[in-house]
Amino acid sequence: MTDLYRPGDHYKICDVCGFKVRASETKKRWDGMIVCLPDWEPRHPQDFVRGKVDKQTVTDPRPEPEDVFVTTPVTADDL
Ligand SMILES: [Zn+2]
């Protein structure tokens, strides 16, 4: 790499690999890092996944019936 002067094309240090590259060969990533072109990558699509509302209600609910107690003494006719 020659360090020749090019007007408007200064050097930058890649935030990922640390190499010195021309400004025209760098790109800003989604996370704000200025990287060389081989180190540039788009934001992963899984970062945009949002949760879905989970409907946990019971369909067609009914109230609990009254308890039925067996009176004492229990005879064969109660069963
Ligand atoms: Zn790099």
PDB file of the backbone (N, CA, C, O) and the ligand in Angstrom, with CONECT records:
HET     ZN  A 101       1
ATOM      1  N   MET A   1       0.852  -1.181   0.000  1.00  0.00           N
ATOM      2  CA  MET A   1       0.000   0.000   0.000  1.00  0.00           C
ATOM      3  C   MET A   1       0.889   1.233   0.000  1.00  0.00           C
ATOM      4  O   MET A   1       1.758   1.378   0.860  1.00  0.00           O
ATOM      5  N   THR A   2       0.681   2.086  -0.926  1.00  0.00           N
ATOM      6  CA  THR A   2       1.463   3.325  -0.985  1.00  0.00           C
ATOM      7  C   THR A   2       0.677   4.423  -0.312  1.00  0.00           C
ATOM      8  O   THR A   2      -0.544   4.506  -0.442  1.00  0.00           O
ATOM      9  N   ASP A   3       1.396   5.268   0.411  1.00  0.00           N
ATOM     10  CA  ASP A   3       0.762   6.352   1.146  1.00  0.00           C
ATOM     11  C   ASP A   3       0.721   7.626   0.307  1.00  0.00           C
ATOM     12  O   ASP A   3       1.061   8.701   0.800  1.00  0.00           O
ATOM     13  N   LEU A   4       0.322   7.518  -0.914  1.00  0.00           N
ATOM     14  CA  LEU A   4       0.269   8.687  -1.782  1.00  0.00           C
ATOM     15  C   LEU A   4      -0.939   9.538  -1.422  1.00  0.00           C
ATOM     16  O   LEU A   4      -1.977   9.044  -0.983  1.00  0.00           O
ATOM     17  N   TYR A   5      -0.760  10.828  -1.624  1.00  0.00           N
ATOM     18  CA  TYR A   5      -1.834  11.768  -1.311  1.00  0.00           C
ATOM     19  C   TYR A   5      -2.905  11.715  -2.381  1.00  0.00           C
ATOM     20  O   TYR A   5      -2.618  11.827  -3.573  1.00  0.00           O
ATOM     21  N   ARG A   6      -4.117  11.548  -1.953  1.00  0.00           N
ATOM     22  CA  ARG A   6      -5.258  11.627  -2.862  1.00  0.00           C
ATOM     23  C   ARG A   6      -6.220  12.646  -2.271  1.00  0.00           C
ATOM     24  O   ARG A   6      -6.718  12.445  -1.164  1.00  0.00           O
ATOM     25  N   PRO A   7      -6.489  13.726  -2.976  1.00  0.00           N
ATOM     26  CA  PRO A   7      -7.366  14.760  -2.432  1.00  0.00           C
ATOM     27  C   PRO A   7      -8.760  14.201  -2.107  1.00  0.00           C
ATOM     28  O   PRO A   7      -9.398  13.581  -2.958  1.00  0.00           O
ATOM     29  N   GLY A   8      -9.214  14.420  -0.895  1.00  0.00           N
ATOM     30  CA  GLY A   8     -10.545  14.004  -0.478  1.00  0.00           C
ATOM     31  C   GLY A   8     -10.666  12.531  -0.167  1.00  0.00           C
ATOM     32  O   GLY A   8     -11.769  12.042   0.077  1.00  0.00           O
ATOM     33  N   ASP A   9      -9.566  11.816  -0.168  1.00  0.00           N
ATOM     34  CA  ASP A   9      -9.630  10.375   0.109  1.00  0.00           C
ATOM     35  C   ASP A   9      -8.585  10.030   1.168  1.00  0.00           C
ATOM     36  O   ASP A   9      -7.595   9.353   0.891  1.00  0.00           O
ATOM     37  N   HIS A  10      -8.825  10.504   2.368  1.00  0.00           N
ATOM     38  CA  HIS A  10      -7.878  10.292   3.454  1.00  0.00           C
ATOM     39  C   HIS A  10      -7.973   8.860   3.975  1.00  0.00           C
ATOM     40  O   HIS A  10      -8.829   8.077   3.563  1.00  0.00           O
ATOM     41  N   TYR A  11      -7.068   8.551   4.889  1.00  0.00           N
ATOM     42  CA  TYR A  11      -7.062   7.209   5.463  1.00  0.00           C
ATOM     43  C   TYR A  11      -7.952   7.149   6.697  1.00  0.00           C
ATOM     44  O   TYR A  11      -8.116   8.135   7.416  1.00  0.00           O
ATOM     45  N   LYS A  12      -8.511   5.994   6.920  1.00  0.00           N
ATOM     46  CA  LYS A  12      -9.267   5.714   8.135  1.00  0.00           C
ATOM     47  C   LYS A  12      -8.796   4.373   8.665  1.00  0.00           C
ATOM     48  O   LYS A  12      -8.292   3.533   7.920  1.00  0.00           O
ATOM     49  N   ILE A  13      -8.971   4.189   9.966  1.00  0.00           N
ATOM     50  CA  ILE A  13      -8.646   2.913  10.587  1.00  0.00           C
ATOM     51  C   ILE A  13      -9.949   2.143  10.765  1.00  0.00           C
ATOM     52  O   ILE A  13     -10.906   2.644  11.356  1.00  0.00           O
ATOM     53  N   CYS A  14      -9.971   0.922  10.248  1.00  0.00           N
ATOM     54  CA  CYS A  14     -11.176   0.091  10.366  1.00  0.00           C
ATOM     55  C   CYS A  14     -11.393  -0.246  11.835  1.00  0.00           C
ATOM     56  O   CYS A  14     -10.452  -0.621  12.534  1.00  0.00           O
ATOM     57  N   ASP A  15     -12.629  -0.113  12.306  1.00  0.00           N
ATOM     58  CA  ASP A  15     -12.945  -0.387  13.706  1.00  0.00           C
ATOM     59  C   ASP A  15     -12.950  -1.876  14.023  1.00  0.00           C
ATOM     60  O   ASP A  15     -12.928  -2.252  15.195  1.00  0.00           O
ATOM     61  N   VAL A  16     -12.977  -2.726  13.011  1.00  0.00           N
ATOM     62  CA  VAL A  16     -13.025  -4.166  13.254  1.00  0.00           C
ATOM     63  C   VAL A  16     -11.629  -4.770  13.131  1.00  0.00           C
ATOM     64  O   VAL A  16     -11.135  -5.386  14.075  1.00  0.00           O
ATOM     65  N   CYS A  17     -10.994  -4.598  11.982  1.00  0.00           N
ATOM     66  CA  CYS A  17      -9.713  -5.271  11.764  1.00  0.00           C
ATOM     67  C   CYS A  17      -8.528  -4.373  12.100  1.00  0.00           C
ATOM     68  O   CYS A  17      -7.423  -4.876  12.302  1.00  0.00           O
ATOM     69  N   GLY A  18      -8.725  -3.075  12.163  1.00  0.00           N
ATOM     70  CA  GLY A  18      -7.638  -2.179  12.521  1.00  0.00           C
ATOM     71  C   GLY A  18      -6.711  -1.798  11.385  1.00  0.00           C
ATOM     72  O   GLY A  18      -5.718  -1.104  11.605  1.00  0.00           O
ATOM     73  N   PHE A  19      -7.011  -2.235  10.186  1.00  0.00           N
ATOM     74  CA  PHE A  19      -6.178  -1.881   9.056  1.00  0.00           C
ATOM     75  C   PHE A  19      -6.452  -0.450   8.618  1.00  0.00           C
ATOM     76  O   PHE A  19      -7.541   0.085   8.830  1.00  0.00           O
ATOM     77  N   LYS A  20      -5.457   0.150   8.012  1.00  0.00           N
ATOM     78  CA  LYS A  20      -5.573   1.498   7.482  1.00  0.00           C
ATOM     79  C   LYS A  20      -6.077   1.397   6.047  1.00  0.00           C
ATOM     80  O   LYS A  20      -5.419   0.810   5.189  1.00  0.00           O
ATOM     81  N   VAL A  21      -7.241   1.969   5.798  1.00  0.00           N
ATOM     82  CA  VAL A  21      -7.836   1.898   4.461  1.00  0.00           C
ATOM     83  C   VAL A  21      -8.279   3.296   4.052  1.00  0.00           C
ATOM     84  O   VAL A  21      -8.461   4.180   4.889  1.00  0.00           O
ATOM     85  N   ARG A  22      -8.445   3.472   2.770  1.00  0.00           N
ATOM     86  CA  ARG A  22      -8.901   4.759   2.256  1.00  0.00           C
ATOM     87  C   ARG A  22     -10.349   5.015   2.667  1.00  0.00           C
ATOM     88  O   ARG A  22     -11.131   4.082   2.850  1.00  0.00           O
ATOM     89  N   ALA A  23     -10.685   6.279   2.808  1.00  0.00           N
ATOM     90  CA  ALA A  23     -12.050   6.633   3.235  1.00  0.00           C
ATOM     91  C   ALA A  23     -13.080   6.180   2.208  1.00  0.00           C
ATOM     92  O   ALA A  23     -14.219   5.875   2.561  1.00  0.00           O
ATOM     93  N   SER A  24     -12.683   6.136   0.935  1.00  0.00           N
ATOM     94  CA  SER A  24     -13.632   5.686  -0.086  1.00  0.00           C
ATOM     95  C   SER A  24     -13.871   4.187  -0.012  1.00  0.00           C
ATOM     96  O   SER A  24     -14.807   3.676  -0.627  1.00  0.00           O
ATOM     97  N   GLU A  25     -13.026   3.474   0.740  1.00  0.00           N
ATOM     98  CA  GLU A  25     -13.175   2.022   0.859  1.00  0.00           C
ATOM     99  C   GLU A  25     -13.730   1.639   2.227  1.00  0.00           C
ATOM    100  O   GLU A  25     -13.613   0.489   2.651  1.00  0.00           O
ATOM    101  N   THR A  26     -14.331   2.601   2.913  1.00  0.00           N
ATOM    102  CA  THR A  26     -14.949   2.309   4.206  1.00  0.00           C
ATOM    103  C   THR A  26     -16.450   2.559   4.122  1.00  0.00           C
ATOM    104  O   THR A  26     -16.948   3.235   3.223  1.00  0.00           O
ATOM    105  N   LYS A  27     -17.131   1.997   5.076  1.00  0.00           N
ATOM    106  CA  LYS A  27     -18.579   2.127   5.117  1.00  0.00           C
ATOM    107  C   LYS A  27     -18.996   2.121   6.578  1.00  0.00           C
ATOM    108  O   LYS A  27     -18.377   1.455   7.408  1.00  0.00           O
ATOM    109  N   LYS A  28     -20.048   2.866   6.887  1.00  0.00           N
ATOM    110  CA  LYS A  28     -20.541   2.919   8.261  1.00  0.00           C
ATOM    111  C   LYS A  28     -21.573   1.825   8.461  1.00  0.00           C
ATOM    112  O   LYS A  28     -22.511   1.671   7.678  1.00  0.00           O
ATOM    113  N   ARG A  29     -21.373   1.070   9.531  1.00  0.00           N
ATOM    114  CA  ARG A  29     -22.288  -0.013   9.833  1.00  0.00           C
ATOM    115  C   ARG A  29     -23.448   0.478  10.670  1.00  0.00           C
ATOM    116  O   ARG A  29     -23.439   1.618  11.134  1.00  0.00           O
ATOM    117  N   TRP A  30     -24.456  -0.374  10.873  1.00  0.00           N
ATOM    118  CA  TRP A  30     -25.665  -0.005  11.609  1.00  0.00           C
ATOM    119  C   TRP A  30     -25.350   0.344  13.051  1.00  0.00           C
ATOM    120  O   TRP A  30     -26.074   1.125  13.667  1.00  0.00           O
ATOM    121  N   ASP A  31     -24.266  -0.229  13.609  1.00  0.00           N
ATOM    122  CA  ASP A  31     -23.925   0.036  15.006  1.00  0.00           C
ATOM    123  C   ASP A  31     -22.978   1.225  15.143  1.00  0.00           C
ATOM    124  O   ASP A  31     -22.442   1.469  16.224  1.00  0.00           O
ATOM    125  N   GLY A  32     -22.769   1.965  14.056  1.00  0.00           N
ATOM    126  CA  GLY A  32     -21.977   3.171  14.115  1.00  0.00           C
ATOM    127  C   GLY A  32     -20.498   2.971  13.867  1.00  0.00           C
ATOM    128  O   GLY A  32     -19.751   3.950  13.848  1.00  0.00           O
ATOM    129  N   MET A  33     -20.045   1.743  13.677  1.00  0.00           N
ATOM    130  CA  MET A  33     -18.629   1.481  13.434  1.00  0.00           C
ATOM    131  C   MET A  33     -18.306   1.752  11.973  1.00  0.00           C
ATOM    132  O   MET A  33     -19.074   1.407  11.076  1.00  0.00           O
ATOM    133  N   ILE A  34     -17.160   2.372  11.754  1.00  0.00           N
ATOM    134  CA  ILE A  34     -16.692   2.629  10.399  1.00  0.00           C
ATOM    135  C   ILE A  34     -15.705   1.526  10.058  1.00  0.00           C
ATOM    136  O   ILE A  34     -14.645   1.413  10.674  1.00  0.00           O
ATOM    137  N   VAL A  35     -16.059   0.723   9.080  1.00  0.00           N
ATOM    138  CA  VAL A  35     -15.291  -0.488   8.784  1.00  0.00           C
ATOM    139  C   VAL A  35     -14.923  -0.513   7.314  1.00  0.00           C
ATOM    140  O   VAL A  35     -15.500   0.199   6.492  1.00  0.00           O
ATOM    141  N   CYS A  36     -13.925  -1.373   6.999  1.00  0.00           N
ATOM    142  CA  CYS A  36     -13.570  -1.586   5.603  1.00  0.00           C
ATOM    143  C   CYS A  36     -14.657  -2.426   4.944  1.00  0.00           C
ATOM    144  O   CYS A  36     -15.481  -3.024   5.637  1.00  0.00           O
ATOM    145  N   LEU A  37     -14.669  -2.478   3.655  1.00  0.00           N
ATOM    146  CA  LEU A  37     -15.752  -3.143   2.929  1.00  0.00           C
ATOM    147  C   LEU A  37     -15.862  -4.638   3.247  1.00  0.00           C
ATOM    148  O   LEU A  37     -16.984  -5.133   3.353  1.00  0.00           O
ATOM    149  N   PRO A  38     -14.757  -5.390   3.405  1.00  0.00           N
ATOM    150  CA  PRO A  38     -14.933  -6.809   3.765  1.00  0.00           C
ATOM    151  C   PRO A  38     -15.533  -7.005   5.155  1.00  0.00           C
ATOM    152  O   PRO A  38     -16.152  -8.039   5.407  1.00  0.00           O
ATOM    153  N   ASP A  39     -15.371  -6.054   6.051  1.00  0.00           N
ATOM    154  CA  ASP A  39     -15.907  -6.197   7.402  1.00  0.00           C
ATOM    155  C   ASP A  39     -17.320  -5.646   7.543  1.00  0.00           C
ATOM    156  O   ASP A  39     -17.924  -5.757   8.609  1.00  0.00           O
ATOM    157  N   TRP A  40     -17.843  -5.062   6.494  1.00  0.00           N
ATOM    158  CA  TRP A  40     -19.197  -4.507   6.587  1.00  0.00           C
ATOM    159  C   TRP A  40     -20.205  -5.638   6.490  1.00  0.00           C
ATOM    160  O   TRP A  40     -20.044  -6.553   5.682  1.00  0.00           O
ATOM    161  N   GLU A  41     -21.235  -5.578   7.304  1.00  0.00           N
ATOM    162  CA  GLU A  41     -22.315  -6.560   7.249  1.00  0.00           C
ATOM    163  C   GLU A  41     -23.612  -5.862   7.641  1.00  0.00           C
ATOM    164  O   GLU A  41     -23.617  -4.967   8.487  1.00  0.00           O
ATOM    165  N   PRO A  42     -24.714  -6.282   7.016  1.00  0.00           N
ATOM    166  CA  PRO A  42     -25.993  -5.657   7.369  1.00  0.00           C
ATOM    167  C   PRO A  42     -26.462  -6.138   8.732  1.00  0.00           C
ATOM    168  O   PRO A  42     -25.990  -7.152   9.245  1.00  0.00           O
ATOM    169  N   ARG A  43     -27.377  -5.411   9.296  1.00  0.00           N
ATOM    170  CA  ARG A  43     -27.928  -5.813  10.579  1.00  0.00           C
ATOM    171  C   ARG A  43     -28.723  -7.107  10.411  1.00  0.00           C
ATOM    172  O   ARG A  43     -29.447  -7.291   9.432  1.00  0.00           O
ATOM    173  N   HIS A  44     -28.571  -7.984  11.378  1.00  0.00           N
ATOM    174  CA  HIS A  44     -29.226  -9.286  11.265  1.00  0.00           C
ATOM    175  C   HIS A  44     -30.739  -9.141  11.347  1.00  0.00           C
ATOM    176  O   HIS A  44     -31.239  -8.402  12.195  1.00  0.00           O
ATOM    177  N   PRO A  45     -31.472  -9.827  10.487  1.00  0.00           N
ATOM    178  CA  PRO A  45     -32.939  -9.700  10.500  1.00  0.00           C
ATOM    179  C   PRO A  45     -33.572 -10.127  11.813  1.00  0.00           C
ATOM    180  O   PRO A  45     -34.666  -9.666  12.140  1.00  0.00           O
ATOM    181  N   GLN A  46     -32.919 -10.993  12.572  1.00  0.00           N
ATOM    182  CA  GLN A  46     -33.485 -11.428  13.840  1.00  0.00           C
ATOM    183  C   GLN A  46     -33.538 -10.279  14.849  1.00  0.00           C
ATOM    184  O   GLN A  46     -34.277 -10.355  15.830  1.00  0.00           O
ATOM    185  N   ASP A  47     -32.764  -9.219  14.618  1.00  0.00           N
ATOM    186  CA  ASP A  47     -32.828  -8.057  15.507  1.00  0.00           C
ATOM    187  C   ASP A  47     -34.163  -7.337  15.401  1.00  0.00           C
ATOM    188  O   ASP A  47     -34.525  -6.570  16.293  1.00  0.00           O
ATOM    189  N   PHE A  48     -34.897  -7.573  14.323  1.00  0.00           N
ATOM    190  CA  PHE A  48     -36.158  -6.865  14.101  1.00  0.00           C
ATOM    191  C   PHE A  48     -37.361  -7.718  14.489  1.00  0.00           C
ATOM    192  O   PHE A  48     -38.501  -7.289  14.313  1.00  0.00           O
ATOM    193  N   VAL A  49     -37.129  -8.896  15.004  1.00  0.00           N
ATOM    194  CA  VAL A  49     -38.233  -9.772  15.399  1.00  0.00           C
ATOM    195  C   VAL A  49     -38.860  -9.215  16.668  1.00  0.00           C
ATOM    196  O   VAL A  49     -38.165  -8.890  17.631  1.00  0.00           O
ATOM    197  N   ARG A  50     -40.162  -9.110  16.656  1.00  0.00           N
ATOM    198  CA  ARG A  50     -40.878  -8.610  17.824  1.00  0.00           C
ATOM    199  C   ARG A  50     -41.785  -9.712  18.350  1.00  0.00           C
ATOM    200  O   ARG A  50     -42.243 -10.575  17.602  1.00  0.00           O
ATOM    201  N   GLY A  51     -42.031  -9.664  19.643  1.00  0.00           N
ATOM    202  CA  GLY A  51     -42.864 -10.672  20.265  1.00  0.00           C
ATOM    203  C   GLY A  51     -44.310 -10.560  19.844  1.00  0.00           C
ATOM    204  O   GLY A  51     -44.795  -9.481  19.504  1.00  0.00           O
ATOM    205  N   LYS A  52     -44.986 -11.682  19.872  1.00  0.00           N
ATOM    206  CA  LYS A  52     -46.395 -11.733  19.507  1.00  0.00           C
ATOM    207  C   LYS A  52     -47.195 -11.875  20.794  1.00  0.00           C
ATOM    208  O   LYS A  52     -46.784 -12.595  21.704  1.00  0.00           O
ATOM    209  N   VAL A  53     -48.322 -11.202  20.876  1.00  0.00           N
ATOM    210  CA  VAL A  53     -49.157 -11.266  22.070  1.00  0.00           C
ATOM    211  C   VAL A  53     -49.717 -12.677  22.210  1.00  0.00           C
ATOM    212  O   VAL A  53     -50.320 -13.214  21.282  1.00  0.00           O
ATOM    213  N   ASP A  54     -49.508 -13.265  23.382  1.00  0.00           N
ATOM    214  CA  ASP A  54     -49.978 -14.609  23.633  1.00  0.00           C
ATOM    215  C   ASP A  54     -51.318 -14.535  24.361  1.00  0.00           C
ATOM    216  O   ASP A  54     -51.376 -14.117  25.518  1.00  0.00           O
ATOM    217  N   LYS A  55     -52.387 -14.938  23.690  1.00  0.00           N
ATOM    218  CA  LYS A  55     -53.720 -14.909  24.280  1.00  0.00           C
ATOM    219  C   LYS A  55     -53.879 -16.130  25.180  1.00  0.00           C
ATOM    220  O   LYS A  55     -53.974 -17.254  24.686  1.00  0.00           O
ATOM    221  N   GLN A  56     -53.908 -15.925  26.478  1.00  0.00           N
ATOM    222  CA  GLN A  56     -53.941 -17.032  27.419  1.00  0.00           C
ATOM    223  C   GLN A  56     -55.296 -17.196  28.088  1.00  0.00           C
ATOM    224  O   GLN A  56     -55.429 -17.977  29.031  1.00  0.00           O
ATOM    225  N   THR A  57     -56.298 -16.476  27.617  1.00  0.00           N
ATOM    226  CA  THR A  57     -57.604 -16.590  28.254  1.00  0.00           C
ATOM    227  C   THR A  57     -58.251 -17.920  27.892  1.00  0.00           C
ATOM    228  O   THR A  57     -58.003 -18.482  26.825  1.00  0.00           O
ATOM    229  N   VAL A  58     -59.084 -18.408  28.800  1.00  0.00           N
ATOM    230  CA  VAL A  58     -59.803 -19.649  28.571  1.00  0.00           C
ATOM    231  C   VAL A  58     -61.039 -19.338  27.744  1.00  0.00           C
ATOM    232  O   VAL A  58     -61.792 -18.415  28.051  1.00  0.00           O
ATOM    233  N   THR A  59     -61.235 -20.118  26.697  1.00  0.00           N
ATOM    234  CA  THR A  59     -62.425 -19.902  25.877  1.00  0.00           C
ATOM    235  C   THR A  59     -63.631 -20.552  26.545  1.00  0.00           C
ATOM    236  O   THR A  59     -63.538 -21.670  27.051  1.00  0.00           O
ATOM    237  N   ASP A  60     -64.759 -19.852  26.546  1.00  0.00           N
ATOM    238  CA  ASP A  60     -66.023 -20.307  27.122  1.00  0.00           C
ATOM    239  C   ASP A  60     -65.868 -20.722  28.584  1.00  0.00           C
ATOM    240  O   ASP A  60     -66.118 -21.880  28.916  1.00  0.00           O
ATOM    241  N   PRO A  61     -65.469 -19.818  29.452  1.00  0.00           N
ATOM    242  CA  PRO A  61     -65.291 -20.196  30.858  1.00  0.00           C
ATOM    243  C   PRO A  61     -66.635 -20.297  31.574  1.00  0.00           C
ATOM    244  O   PRO A  61     -67.602 -19.626  31.214  1.00  0.00           O
ATOM    245  N   ARG A  62     -66.671 -21.136  32.577  1.00  0.00           N
ATOM    246  CA  ARG A  62     -67.880 -21.293  33.396  1.00  0.00           C
ATOM    247  C   ARG A  62     -67.472 -21.235  34.860  1.00  0.00           C
ATOM    248  O   ARG A  62     -66.353 -21.612  35.206  1.00  0.00           O
ATOM    249  N   PRO A  63     -68.385 -20.758  35.739  1.00  0.00           N
ATOM    250  CA  PRO A  63     -68.027 -20.678  37.163  1.00  0.00           C
ATOM    251  C   PRO A  63     -67.929 -22.069  37.783  1.00  0.00           C
ATOM    252  O   PRO A  63     -68.567 -23.021  37.334  1.00  0.00           O
ATOM    253  N   GLU A  64     -67.119 -22.153  38.818  1.00  0.00           N
ATOM    254  CA  GLU A  64     -66.957 -23.434  39.496  1.00  0.00           C
ATOM    255  C   GLU A  64     -68.245 -23.771  40.243  1.00  0.00           C
ATOM    256  O   GLU A  64     -68.797 -22.902  40.918  1.00  0.00           O
ATOM    257  N   PRO A  65     -68.743 -25.012  40.143  1.00  0.00           N
ATOM    258  CA  PRO A  65     -70.000 -25.359  40.822  1.00  0.00           C
ATOM    259  C   PRO A  65     -69.801 -25.441  42.326  1.00  0.00           C
ATOM    260  O   PRO A  65     -68.684 -25.571  42.826  1.00  0.00           O
ATOM    261  N   GLU A  66     -70.933 -25.362  43.034  1.00  0.00           N
ATOM    262  CA  GLU A  66     -70.895 -25.472  44.499  1.00  0.00           C
ATOM    263  C   GLU A  66     -70.422 -26.855  44.897  1.00  0.00           C
ATOM    264  O   GLU A  66     -70.688 -27.841  44.211  1.00  0.00           O
ATOM    265  N   ASP A  67     -69.702 -26.914  46.042  1.00  0.00           N
ATOM    266  CA  ASP A  67     -69.225 -28.193  46.539  1.00  0.00           C
ATOM    267  C   ASP A  67     -70.388 -29.003  47.104  1.00  0.00           C
ATOM    268  O   ASP A  67     -71.320 -28.460  47.696  1.00  0.00           O
ATOM    269  N   VAL A  68     -70.307 -30.297  46.908  1.00  0.00           N
ATOM    270  CA  VAL A  68     -71.325 -31.203  47.443  1.00  0.00           C
ATOM    271  C   VAL A  68     -70.661 -32.024  48.531  1.00  0.00           C
ATOM    272  O   VAL A  68     -69.709 -32.756  48.263  1.00  0.00           O
ATOM    273  N   PHE A  69     -71.170 -31.907  49.796  1.00  0.00           N
ATOM    274  CA  PHE A  69     -70.587 -32.633  50.915  1.00  0.00           C
ATOM    275  C   PHE A  69     -71.501 -33.781  51.302  1.00  0.00           C
ATOM    276  O   PHE A  69     -72.727 -33.691  51.227  1.00  0.00           O
ATOM    277  N   VAL A  70     -70.868 -34.847  51.712  1.00  0.00           N
ATOM    278  CA  VAL A  70     -71.604 -36.020  52.151  1.00  0.00           C
ATOM    279  C   VAL A  70     -71.834 -35.889  53.647  1.00  0.00           C
ATOM    280  O   VAL A  70     -70.890 -35.645  54.398  1.00  0.00           O
ATOM    281  N   THR A  71     -73.085 -36.049  54.092  1.00  0.00           N
ATOM    282  CA  THR A  71     -73.392 -35.928  55.509  1.00  0.00           C
ATOM    283  C   THR A  71     -73.052 -37.231  56.236  1.00  0.00           C
ATOM    284  O   THR A  71     -73.065 -38.311  55.646  1.00  0.00           O
ATOM    285  N   THR A  72     -72.755 -37.106  57.496  1.00  0.00           N
ATOM    286  CA  THR A  72     -72.457 -38.296  58.294  1.00  0.00           C
ATOM    287  C   THR A  72     -73.689 -38.686  59.080  1.00  0.00           C
ATOM    288  O   THR A  72     -74.489 -37.808  59.404  1.00  0.00           O
ATOM    289  N   PRO A  73     -73.879 -39.886  59.388  1.00  0.00           N
ATOM    290  CA  PRO A  73     -73.101 -41.031  58.920  1.00  0.00           C
ATOM    291  C   PRO A  73     -73.447 -41.395  57.491  1.00  0.00           C
ATOM    292  O   PRO A  73     -74.576 -41.199  57.042  1.00  0.00           O
ATOM    293  N   VAL A  74     -72.479 -41.919  56.790  1.00  0.00           N
ATOM    294  CA  VAL A  74     -72.677 -42.311  55.391  1.00  0.00           C
ATOM    295  C   VAL A  74     -73.284 -43.698  55.351  1.00  0.00           C
ATOM    296  O   VAL A  74     -72.771 -44.645  55.948  1.00  0.00           O
ATOM    297  N   THR A  75     -74.355 -43.790  54.654  1.00  0.00           N
ATOM    298  CA  THR A  75     -74.992 -45.105  54.508  1.00  0.00           C
ATOM    299  C   THR A  75     -74.889 -45.562  53.069  1.00  0.00           C
ATOM    300  O   THR A  75     -74.424 -44.804  52.218  1.00  0.00           O
ATOM    301  N   ALA A  76     -75.289 -46.716  52.789  1.00  0.00           N
ATOM    302  CA  ALA A  76     -75.222 -47.253  51.436  1.00  0.00           C
ATOM    303  C   ALA A  76     -76.123 -46.482  50.498  1.00  0.00           C
ATOM    304  O   ALA A  76     -75.889 -46.464  49.290  1.00  0.00           O
ATOM    305  N   ASP A  77     -77.149 -45.845  51.033  1.00  0.00           N
ATOM    306  CA  ASP A  77     -78.070 -45.099  50.195  1.00  0.00           C
ATOM    307  C   ASP A  77     -77.445 -43.784  49.712  1.00  0.00           C
ATOM    308  O   ASP A  77     -77.842 -43.266  48.669  1.00  0.00           O
ATOM    309  N   ASP A  78     -76.444 -43.221  50.476  1.00  0.00           N
ATOM    310  CA  ASP A  78     -75.771 -41.986  50.043  1.00  0.00           C
ATOM    311  C   ASP A  78     -74.865 -42.223  48.844  1.00  0.00           C
ATOM    312  O   ASP A  78     -74.649 -41.319  48.037  1.00  0.00           O
ATOM    313  N   LEU A  79     -74.340 -43.421  48.727  1.00  0.00           N
ATOM    314  CA  LEU A  79     -73.417 -43.719  47.629  1.00  0.00           C
ATOM    315  C   LEU A  79     -74.236 -44.132  46.446  1.00  0.00           C
ATOM    316  O   LEU A  79     -73.684 -44.437  45.389  1.00  0.00           O
TER     317      LEU A  79
HETATM  318 ZN    ZN A 101     -11.682  -4.048   8.451  1.00  0.00          ZN2+
END
